[in-house]
Each structure stands twice: as C-alpha cells, then as structure tokens.
C-alpha cells in the first residue's frame, strides 16, 4: 500500500504557485505517488516544490502506464520551481537498499523549464553510506518541443551514496533545446568537504530523440565558460563507470 496525491483538471488548467506538495516515508515502506494532470495547461511556478522522499516515490505528470492516466496536458511549464524524488528521508540502517523513485512528464505539445527550475531523481546520503539507486527521468512531448533554459536536470548518486544513477530519456516530435547554461546529468558525485565519502556506482544512460533538431547553446553567466551541456560522469574521487549518451535528431 502507498499514499497518493492526485490533482486533475478534467477541463481547464492547473496552476501550482508558490506552493509545496510532498509525500514522504522515513521507514522502508513506499513513499507514495504524486499524480498531476490537466486538460489544457499545467504550470508549476514561483518557487513551488513537488517532492516525494523515501522508497520508490514517484511524480507522474500527464499520462503514464503507472498512473493509469490516458491523456496529458496540452502544455506543461516550470518556472523557478523544483521537482524532485529521493531516498533522503529514510532513517533505517544504511546497508538496507532504498531506491529512489521515477519522474515521468508527458505533454501533448510543448514542455518548458525556465528560470533556474530544477528536476532531480537522486540517491542521496548526507551522513551514512546509504545503498540504493537513483530513479529514472522520462520527458515526452508528443507533438511539440522540450526546452530547458538555465536549468539543472539530474539523476545522481550524491556523496555518501552507493548505487547507480538513473537513466534520462527525453523525446520530442519537434525539437529539444538546452540554452543559457542548462545542464543534464546522470552521474556519481564527489564529496566537497570530506565529511562524507564520494559516491560509488555507475552513471546512467542519457537518450535524446528529436525529429527536427537538438540545440545546446549559451551559458548562465557571461563571465564564465560554463555552457549548456549533457553529462554522464563519475566525478573526481568518486568510484564507478560513466554511462552512455545517445542523441538522435535531424539536425544537431
């Protein structure tokens, strides 16, 4: 058994504005699902947080086999907001494997992530060497484009974690854009302050498929050279193998 938060507009739109929606479980039980859907537009804006913390919590937007939803919003937009699943809240023994859940986002037309929004499926441990895998991320635009502008999108194993990063799959019938320093990452993260060991495990696979074109351009800060990018990596002092990156498109 698991908890479920479901918000659906059979007609019209859904706007989540400066709000917080979460499911959480600190034990070995399932964290629960968050299911969001609308007929027209679904907008998550102004520092809103959608979060599922614990074992196999999932965030499902639009149609998916898991939720049983058969239709999706026409448009989905994220503006300065956070969408995340992780095993961060679990307090059981670290040798118990607790996997983070998945995120699925499906729209009929365009999907946009702007203004420093963050999307993550993370295996995370801040104190102990937690075991478990990060979740997978799937984004699909059936008849439009997917755009990331000055965003961070990742499925990582963070410092203290032992497990594999998740796979990231993005599909658009039109185009996929990464602009102004937008980054897509599936990897194993190093420690920054030596308070915990670096992560251990393998990076996930990243697959992008756009019929017309895939574009990577620009940086988030004109004073730096950190441009938009796609990474599946094992950072310095972390242990494991990187994953694969596959781009399929008419023009790159």
N, C-alpha and C positions, 0 to 999 in steps of 0.2 A: 504494500500500500504506500501511496505517496500523496503529498498535497498538490493542489493545482490552483493557480491563479489564472483566470481566464477573463479577458476583456475583448469584446467583439462588438462592432457596429455593423449590423446587417444592412443598414442603409446609412449613408453619410460617412463621416470620418472620425478618427480618434486622435486626440492631441494630449500627450503627456508632457506637462510644462512644469519645470522646476519641482519635480516630484520624485519619490523613491518607491520602488516596488521590489520586494525581495522574498525569496524562500530560503530557509536555512535549516541545517541539521548538524549539530555538533557531535553526533554519535555515528555509528556505522550504517544507519538507515538512510534511505534515499532523501535527498534534499527537496525534491519536488520540481514541478514544471511551471513555467510562466508562458502562457499562450496569448499572443496579441494578434488581432485581425481587424480589418475594416473593409467596407465596400469600396470607398473612394481613396482617401489618403490616411496614412498613419504617420504621425510626426512625434518624435521624441526630442525635446528641445530644452534649452536654458538650464543646463547643469542637472538634468534628470539622470537618475541611476536605476537601471534594471539589472538585478543581480540574483543569482542562485548560487549559494555557498554550501558545499558539502558533497556527498557522494552522488554522482551522476545527475545533478540538477541540470535541467535543460531550459533554454529560452528558444521558443518557436514562434516566428513571426510569419504570418501567411500560411499557405498550405504546406502540409508535410504528411508523410505516411505515419509518423509517430503520433501527431495530434489528431489525425483523422479529418483535419480541415481540407476541403476540396477547392477552395478559392483563395485568392490573395488580394491585398490592396492594389489599387491602380498605381499608386506612388508611395514610396517609403522614404522618409527623410530623417536624418540625425543631425542635430546642431548643438555643439558644445555639450555632449551628453556621453554617458558611459553604459556599455552593455557588457556584462562580464559573468562568467561561470568559473568557479574554482573549488578546490577542496580545502580552502584556507581555514575554515572554522572548525574542522574536525579535531577533537582533542584526544582520541584514542591512541594507543601505543603506536609509535612511528613505524614499526615493522608491519603493521596492518596496511594492506594496499587499499587505498581510496582513490578512485579515478574521478577526475573532474568530468562534467557533462559537456554536451554539444550546444552549439548555436546554429540555428537554421533561419535564413531570411529569404523570403520569396516574394517578388512583386510582379505584377503584370507588365508594368512599364519601368520607369526609372527608379533607381535606388541611389541616394546621395548621402555621403558622410562628410560634414564640413565643420570648420571652426574648432579644431582640436578635439573632436569626438574620439572615443577610444573603445575598441571592441576587442575582447580578450577571452580565451579559454585557457586557463592557467592551472598547472600543477604547482602549488606554492607551499613553501615552508619557511617560516621566519625564525624558528628556534631549532627544531629537530629535523632529522633526515627522513622526512615523510616519503613513503613509497606510493607510487601511482602514476597514471598517465594524464597528460593534458587532454582536453576534448578537441573534437573536430569543429571546424567552422565552414559552413556552406552558405554561399550568397548566390542568388539566381534572379536575373531579370529576364522574363520570358520574351518580351517584345521591345525592350529598351536598352539603356546603358546603366553601368555601375560606375560611380565616381567617388574617389577618395581625395579630399583636399585638406592638406595639413592635418593628417590623422595618424594614429598609431593603431595597427591591427596586428594582433599576435596570438599565437598558441605556443606557449613556452613552458619549460621546466625551470623554475626560478631557483636561486641559491637555497641549499638545504634539501632540494627535491631529488628523488631517484626515480626515474621513469622516462617515458618517451613523450616528446612534443606531439601535438595533433596535426592532422592534415588540414590544409586550407584549399577549398575549391570554390572558384568564382567563375560564373558563366553569364554571358550576356549575348543576346541576339544581335545587339548593335556594337557598342564599344565599352572598353574598360579604361578608366583614367586614374592615374596617380599623379597629383600635382602639388606644388608648394611644400615639398618635404614629406609627403605621405609615405609611410613605410609599412610593409607587410613582412612579418617574421614568424618563422616556426623554428625554434632552436633551444639550446641549452645555455643558460645564463651564468656568467661568472659572479663570484662574490665581489662586493665593492669595499667592504670594511673588515673582512676576515672574521666577522662574528659568527658566520656560518660557512660551511664548505660550499664551493661552487656546485652547480647542478651536475647530475650524471644521467646520461641517457642519449637517445638519438633524436636528431631533428626530424620533423615531419616533412611530408611531400607537399609542394605547392603547385597547384594546377590552375591555369587561367585559360579560358576559352572564350574568345570574342569573334564573331563573324566578320566584323568590319575592321576594327583596329584596337591595339593596346598602346597607350601612351604613358610614358614616365617623363616628367619634366619639373624643373624648378626646385627651389629649396625653401625651407621655412624661414630662413634668416639670410639676408643678403651678405652678411658679414662672415658667413661660414660656407663651406663647400659640401655640407651635408644635404644632398639632394634626395629626391624621391627614390625609393629602392625596394627590392624584393630580396629577402634573405632567408636561407635555411642553414643555420650555422651552429657550431659549437664554439663558444667564446673562450678566450684565453683562460687557462686553469680549469675550465670545465672538462668533463670527460665524456666521450662518445663520438658518433659519426653524424655528419650533416645529412640532410635529406636531398631530394631531387626537386628541381624547378622545371616545369614544362609549360611553355606558352604556345598556344595555337591561335592564329589570327590571320586575317587577310593582309594587314599592314602593322608593322611594329615601329 
